[in-house]
Amino acid sequence: MRHPHFIPAPDLDPDDRPVPQLDHDPVTGLRWSEPTVPEPAFIMLASFIFDACAQATDSCRVEPDGICEHGHPSWLRRLGVI
Ligand SMILES: [Zn+2]
């Protein structure tokens, strides 16, 4: 069953899975810390965008395009969605 608030976006096609993970910031070239929590399900990633609040790869709450104080990017950045 689909999430009631799910809004498909052109860049977020579930059929494109698996999404390769980035191990560094493509802008600065700096390496990110390795994730300490499992990759969220696609539906969670979609809700991150919808809620404008995301989970970092160490489970901190960050902006969808943010990096937490420990150097972990949001999963959306890690997966190259943003
Ligand atoms: Zn953190």
PDB file of the backbone (N, CA, C, O) and the ligand in Angstrom, with CONECT records:
HET     ZN  A 101       1
ATOM      1  N   MET A   1       0.851  -1.204   0.000  1.00  0.00           N
ATOM      2  CA  MET A   1       0.000   0.000   0.000  1.00  0.00           C
ATOM      3  C   MET A   1       0.878   1.241   0.000  1.00  0.00           C
ATOM      4  O   MET A   1       1.904   1.291   0.678  1.00  0.00           O
ATOM      5  N   ARG A   2       0.470   2.223  -0.754  1.00  0.00           N
ATOM      6  CA  ARG A   2       1.279   3.432  -0.872  1.00  0.00           C
ATOM      7  C   ARG A   2       1.062   4.331   0.334  1.00  0.00           C
ATOM      8  O   ARG A   2      -0.009   4.360   0.940  1.00  0.00           O
ATOM      9  N   HIS A   3       2.097   5.044   0.650  1.00  0.00           N
ATOM     10  CA  HIS A   3       2.007   6.051   1.695  1.00  0.00           C
ATOM     11  C   HIS A   3       0.981   7.088   1.256  1.00  0.00           C
ATOM     12  O   HIS A   3       1.014   7.549   0.115  1.00  0.00           O
ATOM     13  N   PRO A   4       0.062   7.460   2.159  1.00  0.00           N
ATOM     14  CA  PRO A   4      -1.005   8.394   1.756  1.00  0.00           C
ATOM     15  C   PRO A   4      -0.481   9.740   1.292  1.00  0.00           C
ATOM     16  O   PRO A   4      -1.146  10.434   0.523  1.00  0.00           O
ATOM     17  N   HIS A   5       0.710  10.118   1.753  1.00  0.00           N
ATOM     18  CA  HIS A   5       1.248  11.428   1.376  1.00  0.00           C
ATOM     19  C   HIS A   5       2.312  11.318   0.292  1.00  0.00           C
ATOM     20  O   HIS A   5       2.955  12.303  -0.069  1.00  0.00           O
ATOM     21  N   PHE A   6       2.485  10.098  -0.221  1.00  0.00           N
ATOM     22  CA  PHE A   6       3.566   9.903  -1.177  1.00  0.00           C
ATOM     23  C   PHE A   6       3.304  10.666  -2.469  1.00  0.00           C
ATOM     24  O   PHE A   6       2.261  10.505  -3.102  1.00  0.00           O
ATOM     25  N   ILE A   7       4.271  11.499  -2.849  1.00  0.00           N
ATOM     26  CA  ILE A   7       4.173  12.241  -4.099  1.00  0.00           C
ATOM     27  C   ILE A   7       5.377  11.845  -4.950  1.00  0.00           C
ATOM     28  O   ILE A   7       6.511  12.181  -4.610  1.00  0.00           O
ATOM     29  N   PRO A   8       5.142  11.138  -6.046  1.00  0.00           N
ATOM     30  CA  PRO A   8       6.269  10.714  -6.881  1.00  0.00           C
ATOM     31  C   PRO A   8       7.009  11.916  -7.446  1.00  0.00           C
ATOM     32  O   PRO A   8       6.393  12.889  -7.882  1.00  0.00           O
ATOM     33  N   ALA A   9       8.310  11.843  -7.435  1.00  0.00           N
ATOM     34  CA  ALA A   9       9.131  12.892  -8.030  1.00  0.00           C
ATOM     35  C   ALA A   9       9.957  12.259  -9.145  1.00  0.00           C
ATOM     36  O   ALA A   9      10.305  11.081  -9.065  1.00  0.00           O
ATOM     37  N   PRO A  10      10.269  13.022 -10.171  1.00  0.00           N
ATOM     38  CA  PRO A  10      10.984  12.458 -11.319  1.00  0.00           C
ATOM     39  C   PRO A  10      12.323  11.823 -10.918  1.00  0.00           C
ATOM     40  O   PRO A  10      12.763  10.841 -11.515  1.00  0.00           O
ATOM     41  N   ASP A  11      12.957  12.405  -9.899  1.00  0.00           N
ATOM     42  CA  ASP A  11      14.277  11.905  -9.509  1.00  0.00           C
ATOM     43  C   ASP A  11      14.189  10.755  -8.505  1.00  0.00           C
ATOM     44  O   ASP A  11      15.216  10.213  -8.096  1.00  0.00           O
ATOM     45  N   LEU A  12      12.999  10.385  -8.114  1.00  0.00           N
ATOM     46  CA  LEU A  12      12.844   9.379  -7.066  1.00  0.00           C
ATOM     47  C   LEU A  12      12.006   8.204  -7.554  1.00  0.00           C
ATOM     48  O   LEU A  12      10.946   7.916  -6.999  1.00  0.00           O
ATOM     49  N   ASP A  13      12.478   7.542  -8.572  1.00  0.00           N
ATOM     50  CA  ASP A  13      11.752   6.394  -9.100  1.00  0.00           C
ATOM     51  C   ASP A  13      12.181   5.137  -8.354  1.00  0.00           C
ATOM     52  O   ASP A  13      13.350   4.756  -8.423  1.00  0.00           O
ATOM     53  N   PRO A  14      11.265   4.484  -7.643  1.00  0.00           N
ATOM     54  CA  PRO A  14      11.637   3.276  -6.880  1.00  0.00           C
ATOM     55  C   PRO A  14      12.235   2.201  -7.771  1.00  0.00           C
ATOM     56  O   PRO A  14      13.006   1.363  -7.304  1.00  0.00           O
ATOM     57  N   ASP A  15      11.887   2.219  -9.042  1.00  0.00           N
ATOM     58  CA  ASP A  15      12.395   1.206  -9.953  1.00  0.00           C
ATOM     59  C   ASP A  15      13.882   1.384 -10.236  1.00  0.00           C
ATOM     60  O   ASP A  15      14.530   0.494 -10.786  1.00  0.00           O
ATOM     61  N   ASP A  16      14.415   2.545  -9.853  1.00  0.00           N
ATOM     62  CA  ASP A  16      15.836   2.798 -10.085  1.00  0.00           C
ATOM     63  C   ASP A  16      16.723   2.147  -9.036  1.00  0.00           C
ATOM     64  O   ASP A  16      17.948   2.171  -9.161  1.00  0.00           O
ATOM     65  N   ARG A  17      16.127   1.567  -8.008  1.00  0.00           N
ATOM     66  CA  ARG A  17      16.910   0.941  -6.958  1.00  0.00           C
ATOM     67  C   ARG A  17      17.683  -0.239  -7.512  1.00  0.00           C
ATOM     68  O   ARG A  17      17.222  -0.814  -8.498  1.00  0.00           O
ATOM     69  N   PRO A  18      18.833  -0.658  -6.959  1.00  0.00           N
ATOM     70  CA  PRO A  18      19.438   0.001  -5.817  1.00  0.00           C
ATOM     71  C   PRO A  18      20.198   1.267  -6.213  1.00  0.00           C
ATOM     72  O   PRO A  18      20.772   1.364  -7.298  1.00  0.00           O
ATOM     73  N   VAL A  19      20.178   2.218  -5.303  1.00  0.00           N
ATOM     74  CA  VAL A  19      20.872   3.481  -5.539  1.00  0.00           C
ATOM     75  C   VAL A  19      22.294   3.367  -4.999  1.00  0.00           C
ATOM     76  O   VAL A  19      22.482   3.020  -3.833  1.00  0.00           O
ATOM     77  N   PRO A  20      23.276   3.648  -5.811  1.00  0.00           N
ATOM     78  CA  PRO A  20      24.654   3.594  -5.300  1.00  0.00           C
ATOM     79  C   PRO A  20      24.887   4.676  -4.256  1.00  0.00           C
ATOM     80  O   PRO A  20      24.415   5.802  -4.410  1.00  0.00           O
ATOM     81  N   GLN A  21      25.604   4.342  -3.209  1.00  0.00           N
ATOM     82  CA  GLN A  21      25.871   5.325  -2.171  1.00  0.00           C
ATOM     83  C   GLN A  21      27.150   6.093  -2.498  1.00  0.00           C
ATOM     84  O   GLN A  21      28.112   5.542  -3.033  1.00  0.00           O
ATOM     85  N   LEU A  22      27.128   7.378  -2.162  1.00  0.00           N
ATOM     86  CA  LEU A  22      28.321   8.206  -2.311  1.00  0.00           C
ATOM     87  C   LEU A  22      29.104   8.128  -1.009  1.00  0.00           C
ATOM     88  O   LEU A  22      28.514   8.097   0.071  1.00  0.00           O
ATOM     89  N   ASP A  23      30.429   8.095  -1.104  1.00  0.00           N
ATOM     90  CA  ASP A  23      31.216   8.056   0.133  1.00  0.00           C
ATOM     91  C   ASP A  23      31.899   9.389   0.398  1.00  0.00           C
ATOM     92  O   ASP A  23      32.724   9.511   1.304  1.00  0.00           O
ATOM     93  N   HIS A  24      31.538  10.396  -0.413  1.00  0.00           N
ATOM     94  CA  HIS A  24      32.143  11.713  -0.211  1.00  0.00           C
ATOM     95  C   HIS A  24      31.181  12.783  -0.716  1.00  0.00           C
ATOM     96  O   HIS A  24      30.230  12.502  -1.446  1.00  0.00           O
ATOM     97  N   ASP A  25      31.457  14.005  -0.310  1.00  0.00           N
ATOM     98  CA  ASP A  25      30.649  15.129  -0.761  1.00  0.00           C
ATOM     99  C   ASP A  25      31.090  15.494  -2.176  1.00  0.00           C
ATOM    100  O   ASP A  25      32.246  15.863  -2.381  1.00  0.00           O
ATOM    101  N   PRO A  26      30.182  15.397  -3.160  1.00  0.00           N
ATOM    102  CA  PRO A  26      30.587  15.689  -4.536  1.00  0.00           C
ATOM    103  C   PRO A  26      30.996  17.141  -4.740  1.00  0.00           C
ATOM    104  O   PRO A  26      31.689  17.457  -5.707  1.00  0.00           O
ATOM    105  N   VAL A  27      30.579  18.023  -3.845  1.00  0.00           N
ATOM    106  CA  VAL A  27      30.910  19.448  -3.989  1.00  0.00           C
ATOM    107  C   VAL A  27      32.294  19.731  -3.426  1.00  0.00           C
ATOM    108  O   VAL A  27      33.123  20.356  -4.087  1.00  0.00           O
ATOM    109  N   THR A  28      32.539  19.274  -2.209  1.00  0.00           N
ATOM    110  CA  THR A  28      33.810  19.591  -1.551  1.00  0.00           C
ATOM    111  C   THR A  28      34.848  18.490  -1.742  1.00  0.00           C
ATOM    112  O   THR A  28      36.044  18.725  -1.571  1.00  0.00           O
ATOM    113  N   GLY A  29      34.390  17.283  -2.098  1.00  0.00           N
ATOM    114  CA  GLY A  29      35.324  16.175  -2.263  1.00  0.00           C
ATOM    115  C   GLY A  29      35.717  15.539  -0.937  1.00  0.00           C
ATOM    116  O   GLY A  29      36.487  14.578  -0.913  1.00  0.00           O
ATOM    117  N   LEU A  30      35.193  16.069   0.167  1.00  0.00           N
ATOM    118  CA  LEU A  30      35.535  15.524   1.483  1.00  0.00           C
ATOM    119  C   LEU A  30      34.787  14.216   1.721  1.00  0.00           C
ATOM    120  O   LEU A  30      33.619  14.088   1.355  1.00  0.00           O
ATOM    121  N   ARG A  31      35.465  13.246   2.335  1.00  0.00           N
ATOM    122  CA  ARG A  31      34.828  11.971   2.643  1.00  0.00           C
ATOM    123  C   ARG A  31      33.869  12.122   3.812  1.00  0.00           C
ATOM    124  O   ARG A  31      34.147  12.837   4.774  1.00  0.00           O
ATOM    125  N   TRP A  32      32.732  11.436   3.714  1.00  0.00           N
ATOM    126  CA  TRP A  32      31.783  11.416   4.807  1.00  0.00           C
ATOM    127  C   TRP A  32      32.091  10.237   5.719  1.00  0.00           C
ATOM    128  O   TRP A  32      32.717   9.264   5.299  1.00  0.00           O
ATOM    129  N   SER A  33      31.652  10.329   6.963  1.00  0.00           N
ATOM    130  CA  SER A  33      31.784   9.202   7.877  1.00  0.00           C
ATOM    131  C   SER A  33      30.919   8.052   7.386  1.00  0.00           C
ATOM    132  O   SER A  33      29.882   8.270   6.760  1.00  0.00           O
ATOM    133  N   GLU A  34      31.346   6.824   7.672  1.00  0.00           N
ATOM    134  CA  GLU A  34      30.559   5.656   7.280  1.00  0.00           C
ATOM    135  C   GLU A  34      29.253   5.648   8.056  1.00  0.00           C
ATOM    136  O   GLU A  34      29.233   6.018   9.230  1.00  0.00           O
ATOM    137  N   PRO A  35      28.145   5.228   7.415  1.00  0.00           N
ATOM    138  CA  PRO A  35      26.852   5.157   8.099  1.00  0.00           C
ATOM    139  C   PRO A  35      26.930   4.242   9.325  1.00  0.00           C
ATOM    140  O   PRO A  35      27.611   3.217   9.307  1.00  0.00           O
ATOM    141  N   THR A  36      26.231   4.626  10.373  1.00  0.00           N
ATOM    142  CA  THR A  36      26.175   3.808  11.583  1.00  0.00           C
ATOM    143  C   THR A  36      24.808   3.166  11.753  1.00  0.00           C
ATOM    144  O   THR A  36      24.586   2.389  12.683  1.00  0.00           O
ATOM    145  N   VAL A  37      23.896   3.496  10.847  1.00  0.00           N
ATOM    146  CA  VAL A  37      22.553   2.901  10.874  1.00  0.00           C
ATOM    147  C   VAL A  37      22.238   2.398   9.473  1.00  0.00           C
ATOM    148  O   VAL A  37      22.801   2.890   8.495  1.00  0.00           O
ATOM    149  N   PRO A  38      21.336   1.413   9.367  1.00  0.00           N
ATOM    150  CA  PRO A  38      20.986   0.866   8.046  1.00  0.00           C
ATOM    151  C   PRO A  38      20.327   1.907   7.158  1.00  0.00           C
ATOM    152  O   PRO A  38      19.679   2.836   7.640  1.00  0.00           O
ATOM    153  N   GLU A  39      20.503   1.738   5.864  1.00  0.00           N
ATOM    154  CA  GLU A  39      19.858   2.638   4.912  1.00  0.00           C
ATOM    155  C   GLU A  39      18.351   2.547   5.065  1.00  0.00           C
ATOM    156  O   GLU A  39      17.793   1.450   5.088  1.00  0.00           O
ATOM    157  N   PRO A  40      17.677   3.708   5.170  1.00  0.00           N
ATOM    158  CA  PRO A  40      16.210   3.685   5.324  1.00  0.00           C
ATOM    159  C   PRO A  40      15.539   3.143   4.062  1.00  0.00           C
ATOM    160  O   PRO A  40      16.109   3.177   2.971  1.00  0.00           O
ATOM    161  N   ALA A  41      14.329   2.649   4.235  1.00  0.00           N
ATOM    162  CA  ALA A  41      13.537   2.198   3.091  1.00  0.00           C
ATOM    163  C   ALA A  41      13.224   3.392   2.202  1.00  0.00           C
ATOM    164  O   ALA A  41      13.223   4.541   2.643  1.00  0.00           O
ATOM    165  N   PHE A  42      12.960   3.087   0.938  1.00  0.00           N
ATOM    166  CA  PHE A  42      12.686   4.165  -0.016  1.00  0.00           C
ATOM    167  C   PHE A  42      11.559   5.070   0.464  1.00  0.00           C
ATOM    168  O   PHE A  42      11.620   6.289   0.303  1.00  0.00           O
ATOM    169  N   ILE A  43      10.540   4.473   1.051  1.00  0.00           N
ATOM    170  CA  ILE A  43       9.383   5.261   1.481  1.00  0.00           C
ATOM    171  C   ILE A  43       9.793   6.266   2.562  1.00  0.00           C
ATOM    172  O   ILE A  43       9.219   7.350   2.667  1.00  0.00           O
ATOM    173  N   MET A  44      10.799   5.884   3.368  1.00  0.00           N
ATOM    174  CA  MET A  44      11.304   6.813   4.381  1.00  0.00           C
ATOM    175  C   MET A  44      12.031   7.977   3.712  1.00  0.00           C
ATOM    176  O   MET A  44      11.889   9.128   4.123  1.00  0.00           O
ATOM    177  N   LEU A  45      12.806   7.666   2.684  1.00  0.00           N
ATOM    178  CA  LEU A  45      13.530   8.722   1.981  1.00  0.00           C
ATOM    179  C   LEU A  45      12.550   9.717   1.374  1.00  0.00           C
ATOM    180  O   LEU A  45      12.772  10.927   1.410  1.00  0.00           O
ATOM    181  N   ALA A  46      11.466   9.191   0.819  1.00  0.00           N
ATOM    182  CA  ALA A  46      10.450  10.065   0.231  1.00  0.00           C
ATOM    183  C   ALA A  46       9.834  10.959   1.304  1.00  0.00           C
ATOM    184  O   ALA A  46       9.559  12.134   1.062  1.00  0.00           O
ATOM    185  N   SER A  47       9.619  10.393   2.493  1.00  0.00           N
ATOM    186  CA  SER A  47       9.001  11.193   3.554  1.00  0.00           C
ATOM    187  C   SER A  47       9.973  12.255   4.069  1.00  0.00           C
ATOM    188  O   SER A  47       9.552  13.306   4.552  1.00  0.00           O
ATOM    189  N   PHE A  48      11.280  11.974   3.963  1.00  0.00           N
ATOM    190  CA  PHE A  48      12.269  12.983   4.368  1.00  0.00           C
ATOM    191  C   PHE A  48      12.069  14.255   3.549  1.00  0.00           C
ATOM    192  O   PHE A  48      12.105  15.369   4.072  1.00  0.00           O
ATOM    193  N   ILE A  49      11.857  14.055   2.246  1.00  0.00           N
ATOM    194  CA  ILE A  49      11.670  15.202   1.361  1.00  0.00           C
ATOM    195  C   ILE A  49      10.339  15.868   1.664  1.00  0.00           C
ATOM    196  O   ILE A  49      10.243  17.094   1.730  1.00  0.00           O
ATOM    197  N   PHE A  50       9.315  15.045   1.847  1.00  0.00           N
ATOM    198  CA  PHE A  50       7.978  15.591   2.089  1.00  0.00           C
ATOM    199  C   PHE A  50       7.950  16.391   3.388  1.00  0.00           C
ATOM    200  O   PHE A  50       7.338  17.457   3.451  1.00  0.00           O
ATOM    201  N   ASP A  51       8.616  15.874   4.426  1.00  0.00           N
ATOM    202  CA  ASP A  51       8.589  16.520   5.733  1.00  0.00           C
ATOM    203  C   ASP A  51       9.649  17.601   5.880  1.00  0.00           C
ATOM    204  O   ASP A  51       9.657  18.330   6.872  1.00  0.00           O
ATOM    205  N   ALA A  52      10.560  17.716   4.886  1.00  0.00           N
ATOM    206  CA  ALA A  52      11.665  18.673   4.956  1.00  0.00           C
ATOM    207  C   ALA A  52      12.489  18.443   6.215  1.00  0.00           C
ATOM    208  O   ALA A  52      13.035  19.391   6.781  1.00  0.00           O
ATOM    209  N   CYS A  53      12.584  17.208   6.653  1.00  0.00           N
ATOM    210  CA  CYS A  53      13.383  16.840   7.813  1.00  0.00           C
ATOM    211  C   CYS A  53      13.878  15.426   7.561  1.00  0.00           C
ATOM    212  O   CYS A  53      13.081  14.527   7.293  1.00  0.00           O
ATOM    213  N   ALA A  54      15.174  15.225   7.643  1.00  0.00           N
ATOM    214  CA  ALA A  54      15.733  13.939   7.246  1.00  0.00           C
ATOM    215  C   ALA A  54      16.588  13.331   8.349  1.00  0.00           C
ATOM    216  O   ALA A  54      16.871  13.957   9.371  1.00  0.00           O
ATOM    217  N   GLN A  55      16.992  12.074   8.101  1.00  0.00           N
ATOM    218  CA  GLN A  55      17.849  11.356   9.028  1.00  0.00           C
ATOM    219  C   GLN A  55      19.251  11.314   8.435  1.00  0.00           C
ATOM    220  O   GLN A  55      19.436  11.021   7.254  1.00  0.00           O
ATOM    221  N   ALA A  56      20.242  11.615   9.288  1.00  0.00           N
ATOM    222  CA  ALA A  56      21.631  11.490   8.847  1.00  0.00           C
ATOM    223  C   ALA A  56      22.039  10.021   8.952  1.00  0.00           C
ATOM    224  O   ALA A  56      21.314   9.206   9.523  1.00  0.00           O
ATOM    225  N   THR A  57      23.206   9.692   8.395  1.00  0.00           N
ATOM    226  CA  THR A  57      23.640   8.296   8.374  1.00  0.00           C
ATOM    227  C   THR A  57      24.073   7.802   9.750  1.00  0.00           C
ATOM    228  O   THR A  57      24.496   6.654   9.882  1.00  0.00           O
ATOM    229  N   ASP A  58      23.975   8.652  10.786  1.00  0.00           N
ATOM    230  CA  ASP A  58      24.178   8.169  12.155  1.00  0.00           C
ATOM    231  C   ASP A  58      22.911   8.365  12.975  1.00  0.00           C
ATOM    232  O   ASP A  58      22.936   8.297  14.204  1.00  0.00           O
ATOM    233  N   SER A  59      21.791   8.610  12.273  1.00  0.00           N
ATOM    234  CA  SER A  59      20.443   8.734  12.829  1.00  0.00           C
ATOM    235  C   SER A  59      20.146  10.085  13.451  1.00  0.00           C
ATOM    236  O   SER A  59      19.077  10.258  14.037  1.00  0.00           O
ATOM    237  N   CYS A  60      21.061  11.064  13.347  1.00  0.00           N
ATOM    238  CA  CYS A  60      20.737  12.428  13.780  1.00  0.00           C
ATOM    239  C   CYS A  60      19.653  12.992  12.854  1.00  0.00           C
ATOM    240  O   CYS A  60      19.508  12.548  11.715  1.00  0.00           O
ATOM    241  N   ARG A  61      18.908  13.955  13.343  1.00  0.00           N
ATOM    242  CA  ARG A  61      17.928  14.643  12.499  1.00  0.00           C
ATOM    243  C   ARG A  61      18.616  15.844  11.864  1.00  0.00           C
ATOM    244  O   ARG A  61      19.231  16.662  12.547  1.00  0.00           O
ATOM    245  N   VAL A  62      18.499  15.931  10.553  1.00  0.00           N
ATOM    246  CA  VAL A  62      19.129  17.027   9.814  1.00  0.00           C
ATOM    247  C   VAL A  62      18.175  17.524   8.740  1.00  0.00           C
ATOM    248  O   VAL A  62      17.134  16.919   8.481  1.00  0.00           O
ATOM    249  N   GLU A  63      18.551  18.640   8.117  1.00  0.00           N
ATOM    250  CA  GLU A  63      17.809  19.093   6.952  1.00  0.00           C
ATOM    251  C   GLU A  63      18.016  18.067   5.835  1.00  0.00           C
ATOM    252  O   GLU A  63      19.019  17.352   5.830  1.00  0.00           O
ATOM    253  N   PRO A  64      17.067  17.991   4.882  1.00  0.00           N
ATOM    254  CA  PRO A  64      17.204  16.994   3.804  1.00  0.00           C
ATOM    255  C   PRO A  64      18.549  17.060   3.081  1.00  0.00           C
ATOM    256  O   PRO A  64      19.050  16.037   2.614  1.00  0.00           O
ATOM    257  N   ASP A  65      19.138  18.258   2.983  1.00  0.00           N
ATOM    258  CA  ASP A  65      20.429  18.376   2.296  1.00  0.00           C
ATOM    259  C   ASP A  65      21.536  18.696   3.297  1.00  0.00           C
ATOM    260  O   ASP A  65      22.586  19.220   2.925  1.00  0.00           O
ATOM    261  N   GLY A  66      21.296  18.379   4.559  1.00  0.00           N
ATOM    262  CA  GLY A  66      22.225  18.771   5.611  1.00  0.00           C
ATOM    263  C   GLY A  66      23.241  17.703   5.991  1.00  0.00           C
ATOM    264  O   GLY A  66      23.198  16.563   5.529  1.00  0.00           O
ATOM    265  N   ILE A  67      24.159  18.130   6.859  1.00  0.00           N
ATOM    266  CA  ILE A  67      25.155  17.238   7.443  1.00  0.00           C
ATOM    267  C   ILE A  67      25.122  17.486   8.944  1.00  0.00           C
ATOM    268  O   ILE A  67      25.121  18.640   9.373  1.00  0.00           O
ATOM    269  N   CYS A  68      25.093  16.436   9.747  1.00  0.00           N
ATOM    270  CA  CYS A  68      24.980  16.611  11.191  1.00  0.00           C
ATOM    271  C   CYS A  68      26.322  17.046  11.782  1.00  0.00           C
ATOM    272  O   CYS A  68      27.343  17.086  11.095  1.00  0.00           O
ATOM    273  N   GLU A  69      26.287  17.368  13.066  1.00  0.00           N
ATOM    274  CA  GLU A  69      27.489  17.897  13.719  1.00  0.00           C
ATOM    275  C   GLU A  69      28.605  16.864  13.806  1.00  0.00           C
ATOM    276  O   GLU A  69      29.749  17.213  14.097  1.00  0.00           O
ATOM    277  N   HIS A  70      28.284  15.591  13.555  1.00  0.00           N
ATOM    278  CA  HIS A  70      29.288  14.540  13.626  1.00  0.00           C
ATOM    279  C   HIS A  70      29.883  14.219  12.258  1.00  0.00           C
ATOM    280  O   HIS A  70      30.703  13.311  12.123  1.00  0.00           O
ATOM    281  N   GLY A  71      29.456  14.979  11.242  1.00  0.00           N
ATOM    282  CA  GLY A  71      30.014  14.765   9.909  1.00  0.00           C
ATOM    283  C   GLY A  71      29.284  13.741   9.080  1.00  0.00           C
ATOM    284  O   GLY A  71      29.789  13.303   8.047  1.00  0.00           O
ATOM    285  N   HIS A  72      28.078  13.346   9.526  1.00  0.00           N
ATOM    286  CA  HIS A  72      27.289  12.399   8.744  1.00  0.00           C
ATOM    287  C   HIS A  72      26.281  13.159   7.894  1.00  0.00           C
ATOM    288  O   HIS A  72      25.531  13.980   8.422  1.00  0.00           O
ATOM    289  N   PRO A  73      26.248  12.903   6.590  1.00  0.00           N
ATOM    290  CA  PRO A  73      25.279  13.585   5.720  1.00  0.00           C
ATOM    291  C   PRO A  73      23.901  12.966   5.876  1.00  0.00           C
ATOM    292  O   PRO A  73      23.759  11.859   6.396  1.00  0.00           O
ATOM    293  N   SER A  74      22.886  13.692   5.420  1.00  0.00           N
ATOM    294  CA  SER A  74      21.563  13.077   5.366  1.00  0.00           C
ATOM    295  C   SER A  74      21.614  11.917   4.374  1.00  0.00           C
ATOM    296  O   SER A  74      22.441  11.899   3.462  1.00  0.00           O
ATOM    297  N   TRP A  75      20.722  10.957   4.565  1.00  0.00           N
ATOM    298  CA  TRP A  75      20.686   9.814   3.636  1.00  0.00           C
ATOM    299  C   TRP A  75      20.416  10.280   2.218  1.00  0.00           C
ATOM    300  O   TRP A  75      20.861   9.647   1.261  1.00  0.00           O
ATOM    301  N   LEU A  76      19.686  11.385   2.071  1.00  0.00           N
ATOM    302  CA  LEU A  76      19.391  11.883   0.723  1.00  0.00           C
ATOM    303  C   LEU A  76      20.668  12.312   0.012  1.00  0.00           C
ATOM    304  O   LEU A  76      20.804  12.135  -1.199  1.00  0.00           O
ATOM    305  N   ARG A  77      21.605  12.879   0.776  1.00  0.00           N
ATOM    306  CA  ARG A  77      22.888  13.259   0.178  1.00  0.00           C
ATOM    307  C   ARG A  77      23.733  12.030  -0.051  1.00  0.00           C
ATOM    308  O   ARG A  77      24.366  11.883  -1.097  1.00  0.00           O
ATOM    309  N   ARG A  78      23.743  11.149   0.930  1.00  0.00           N
ATOM    310  CA  ARG A  78      24.539   9.927   0.817  1.00  0.00           C
ATOM    311  C   ARG A  78      24.165   9.135  -0.436  1.00  0.00           C
ATOM    312  O   ARG A  78      25.020   8.542  -1.095  1.00  0.00           O
ATOM    313  N   LEU A  79      22.875   9.140  -0.745  1.00  0.00           N
ATOM    314  CA  LEU A  79      22.386   8.382  -1.887  1.00  0.00           C
ATOM    315  C   LEU A  79      22.348   9.209  -3.168  1.00  0.00           C
ATOM    316  O   LEU A  79      21.906   8.738  -4.216  1.00  0.00           O
ATOM    317  N   GLY A  80      22.819  10.451  -3.062  1.00  0.00           N
ATOM    318  CA  GLY A  80      22.898  11.275  -4.266  1.00  0.00           C
ATOM    319  C   GLY A  80      21.562  11.774  -4.777  1.00  0.00           C
ATOM    320  O   GLY A  80      21.439  12.173  -5.935  1.00  0.00           O
ATOM    321  N   VAL A  81      20.546  11.749  -3.895  1.00  0.00           N
ATOM    322  CA  VAL A  81      19.232  12.215  -4.309  1.00  0.00           C
ATOM    323  C   VAL A  81      19.195  13.739  -4.348  1.00  0.00           C
ATOM    324  O   VAL A  81      18.529  14.342  -5.190  1.00  0.00           O
ATOM    325  N   ILE A  82      19.927  14.345  -3.414  1.00  0.00           N
ATOM    326  CA  ILE A  82      19.995  15.818  -3.341  1.00  0.00           C
ATOM    327  C   ILE A  82      21.408  16.276  -3.657  1.00  0.00           C
ATOM    328  O   ILE A  82      21.684  17.475  -3.651  1.00  0.00           O
TER     329      ILE A  82
HETATM  330 ZN    ZN A 101      25.276  12.944  14.078  1.00  0.00          ZN2+
END
